[in-house]
Amino acid sequence: MAAEVRRVLSEFFLRNSLNDEKINTAFLSVTDVRVSSCLQHVKVYVTYLSDNVSEEECLEFLRLNTPHLRHCVGKQIRLKFVPDLLFFIDDSFDYAQKIECLLKEIQ
């Protein structure tokens, strides 16, 4: 289910289907999707690449559009219940860079 949610959201963002003037969803990447054991909650980790918009603004944009995104997921994936989508900024790349810099300093 996680892979399907990731696919649906990624395709949706790639098509820029939300048509927002400020946020271009084509620059939005779904990096990870984690589904709870009860299948009622889905954590979606995203990154956003832009000089004009902060990741926090993008996250707020996603939270405001969550009902529409849930509807799209429900249409694409046939489920008895459409899970709640919870969006988070994925900071794993920043963390990996920090560790890499620390390792280079040691050497």
VOBA-1610 file (N, C-alpha, C; in pm, whole numbers, padded with zeros to 5 digits, always signed):
BEGIN
Met+00082-00119+00000Met+00000+00000+00000Met+00087+00127+00000Ala+00198+00123+00072Ala+00286+00239+00077Ala+00337+00274-00063Ala+00374+00173-00139Ala+00425+00197-00274Ala+00317+00258-00364Glu+00195+00213-00347Glu+00086+00267-00429Glu+00056+00412-00393Val+00054+00443-00264Val+00030+00581-00222Val+00142+00671-00275Arg+00265+00622-00266Arg+00379+00699-00316Arg+00367+00724-00466Arg+00329+00621-00540Arg+00313+00634-00684Arg+00205+00735-00720Val+00090+00724-00654Val-00022+00814-00683Val+00015+00959-00654Leu+00073+00984-00537Leu+00109+01121-00501Leu+00220+01175-00591Ser+00319+01093-00623Ser+00428+01138-00710Ser+00376+01176-00848Glu+00290+01094-00905Glu+00232+01127-01036Glu+00147+01252-01029Phe+00073+01266-00920Phe-00012+01384-00902Phe+00073+01511-00895Phe+00181+01507-00818Phe+00268+01623-00806Phe+00341+01652-00936Leu+00381+01548-01007Leu+00451+01566-01133Leu+00363+01638-01237Arg+00235+01606-01235Arg+00141+01672-01327Arg+00106+01813-01282Asn+00152+01853-01162Asn+00123+01985-01106Asn-00027+02010-01101Ser-00098+01910-01053Ser-00244+01912-01057Ser-00310+02008-00958Leu-00235+02066-00867Leu-00296+02160-00772Leu-00299+02303-00826Asn-00224+02328-00932Asn-00225+02459-01000Asn-00213+02577-00905Asp-00111+02578-00827Asp-00085+02689-00737Asp+00017+02782-00801Glu-00003+02912-00787Glu+00089+03008-00848Glu+00224+03010-00779Lys+00224+02992-00649Lys+00347+03006-00573Lys+00427+02875-00567Ile+00358+02764-00552Ile+00426+02635-00533Ile+00407+02549-00657Asn+00518+02515-00718Asn+00519+02426-00833Asn+00540+02284-00780Thr+00436+02204-00783Thr+00447+02070-00724Thr+00538+01978-00803Ala+00581+02019-00922Ala+00677+01937-00996Ala+00811+01931-00924Phe+00839+02030-00837Phe+00963+02031-00760Phe+00947+01959-00626Leu+00834+01896-00607Leu+00804+01825-00484Leu+00831+01676-00505Ser+00906+01616-00415Ser+00939+01473-00426Ser+00890+01398-00303Val+00826+01287-00326Val+00787+01198-00217Val+00903+01103-00195Thr+00968+01114-00080Thr+01087+01033-00054Thr+01056+00905+00021Asp+00950+00906+00101Asp+00917+00787+00178Asp+00770+00793+00217Val+00709+00676+00228Val+00572+00664+00274Val+00568+00550+00375Arg+00512+00578+00491Arg+00501+00477+00597Arg+00356+00463+00637Val+00308+00341+00632Val+00169+00311+00662Val+00161+00250+00801Ser+00065+00297+00881Ser+00048+00240+01015Ser-00005+00098+01004Ser+00010+00022+01110Ser-00032-00119+01108Ser-00183-00133+01092Cys-00259-00033+01134Cys-00405-00039+01121Cys-00453+00013+00984Leu-00360+00060+00901Leu-00388+00113+00767Leu-00474+00238+00768Gln-00484+00306+00881Gln-00566+00426+00891Gln-00486+00555+00874His-00354+00547+00894His-00270+00666+00887His-00150+00640+00798Val-00118+00737+00715Val-00003+00727+00626Val+00083+00851+00648Lys+00210+00828+00680Lys+00306+00937+00692Lys+00377+00951+00558Val+00370+01069+00501Val+00431+01096+00371Val+00546+01194+00394Tyr+00667+01151+00359Tyr+00786+01235+00374Tyr+00820+01295+00238Val+00836+01427+00237Val+00858+01498+00111Val+00980+01589+00121Thr+01035+01621+00005Thr+01136+01726-00007Thr+01088+01822-00115Tyr+01128+01947-00102Tyr+01088+02048-00198Tyr+01209+02132-00235Leu+01236+02142-00364Leu+01352+02215-00412Leu+01308+02345-00478Ser+01333+02455-00409Ser+01301+02586-00465Ser+01372+02693-00384Asp+01413+02799-00453Asp+01474+02912-00384Asp+01368+03010-00333Asn+01252+03009-00394Asn+01148+03106-00361Asn+01060+03066-00244Val+01044+02935-00223Val+00950+02885-00123Val+01024+02796-00024Ser+01001+02819+00103Ser+01065+02733+00203Ser+00992+02600+00212Glu+01060+02503+00269Glu+00997+02372+00286Glu+00878+02380+00381Glu+00885+02469+00479Glu+00774+02485+00573Glu+00650+02540+00503Glu+00669+02634+00410Glu+00556+02685+00333Glu+00496+02576+00247Cys+00582+02495+00191Cys+00534+02383+00110Cys+00456+02283+00196Leu+00506+02257+00315Leu+00439+02165+00407Leu+00301+02219+00446Glu+00292+02347+00471Glu+00163+02408+00504Glu+00068+02399+00386Phe+00120+02420+00265Phe+00041+02406+00143Phe-00016+02265+00132Leu+00067+02164+00160Leu+00021+02026+00153Leu-00086+01997+00259Arg-00066+02050+00377Arg-00165+02029+00483Arg-00299+02092+00447Leu-00297+02207+00384Leu-00422+02271+00342Leu-00491+02193+00231Asn-00413+02124+00149Asn-00468+02049+00036Asn-00484+01900+00066Thr-00467+01860+00191Thr-00478+01719+00227Thr-00613+01657+00190Pro-00726+01725+00212Pro-00853+01662+00173Pro-00859+01628+00023His-00810+01718-00059His-00809+01691-00204His-00715+01575-00238Leu-00598+01572-00173Leu-00502+01464-00197Leu-00558+01330-00150Arg-00627+01328-00037Arg-00690+01204+00010Arg-00793+01155-00090His-00869+01248-00145His-00970+01213-00245His-00904+01148-00367Cys-00794+01205-00411Cys-00722+01150-00528Cys-00666+01011-00497Val-00611+00993-00379Val-00560+00861-00340Val-00675+00761-00335Gly-00788+00802-00279Gly-00905+00714-00272Gly-00958+00673-00408Lys-00950+00763-00506Lys-00996+00730-00641Lys-00901+00633-00711Gln-00772+00649-00687Gln-00671+00567-00757Gln-00654+00429-00693Ile-00664+00424-00560Ile-00645+00298-00488Ile-00778+00259-00426Arg-00828+00148-00465Arg-00958+00105-00413Arg-00940+00042-00274Leu-00984+00117-00174Leu-00974+00072-00036Leu-01109+00092+00032Lys-01131+00014+00136Lys-01253+00031+00212Lys-01253+00166+00283Phe-01138+00201+00342Phe-01121+00330+00409Phe-01000+00401+00349Val-01015+00527+00321Val-00902+00607+00273Val-00826+00656+00396Pro-00696+00627+00403Pro-00620+00665+00523Pro-00598+00816+00533Asp-00574+00860+00655Asp-00535+00999+00678Asp-00393+01018+00626Leu-00369+01128+00557Leu-00236+01160+00507Leu-00172+01263+00598Leu-00056+01232+00649Leu+00019+01323+00735Leu+00150+01354+00664Phe+00177+01481+00637Phe+00294+01521+00561Phe+00405+01570+00654Phe+00528+01530+00621Phe+00647+01569+00697Phe+00759+01602+00599Ile+00846+01693+00642Ile+00965+01724+00563Ile+01068+01614+00591Asp+01125+01559+00487Asp+01227+01455+00502Asp+01363+01522+00517Asp+01421+01508+00632Asp+01552+01569+00657Asp+01665+01466+00657Ser+01638+01348+00605Ser+01740+01243+00605Ser+01860+01280+00517Phe+01837+01355+00409Phe+01948+01394+00322Phe+02041+01492+00393Asp+01982+01586+00465Asp+02062+01682+00543Asp+02141+01609+00652Tyr+02077+01514+00716Tyr+02143+01437+00821Tyr+02260+01356+00763Ala+02239+01296+00648Ala+02345+01217+00584Ala+02462+01307+00545Gln+02434+01426+00497Gln+02541+01521+00462Gln+02619+01562+00585Lys+02551+01583+00694Lys+02616+01622+00819Lys+02710+01511+00866Ile+02664+01388+00861Ile+02747+01274+00901Ile+02867+01261+00808Glu+02846+01281+00679Glu+02956+01272+00583Glu+03062+01379+00611Cys+03020+01500+00641Cys+03114+01608+00674Cys+03193+01576+00801Leu+03125+01521+00900Leu+03193+01483+01023Leu+03297+01374+00998Leu+03263+01279+00913Leu+03357+01171+00882Leu+03478+01225+00805Lys+03457+01322+00717Lys+03568+01382+00643Lys+03659+01460+00737Glu+03602+01526+00838Glu+03683+01598+00935Glu+03773+01505+01014Ile+03724+01389+01046Ile+03802+01290+01122Ile+03922+01244+01041Gln+03902+01224+00911Gln+04010+01176+00826Gln+04107+01287+00805
//
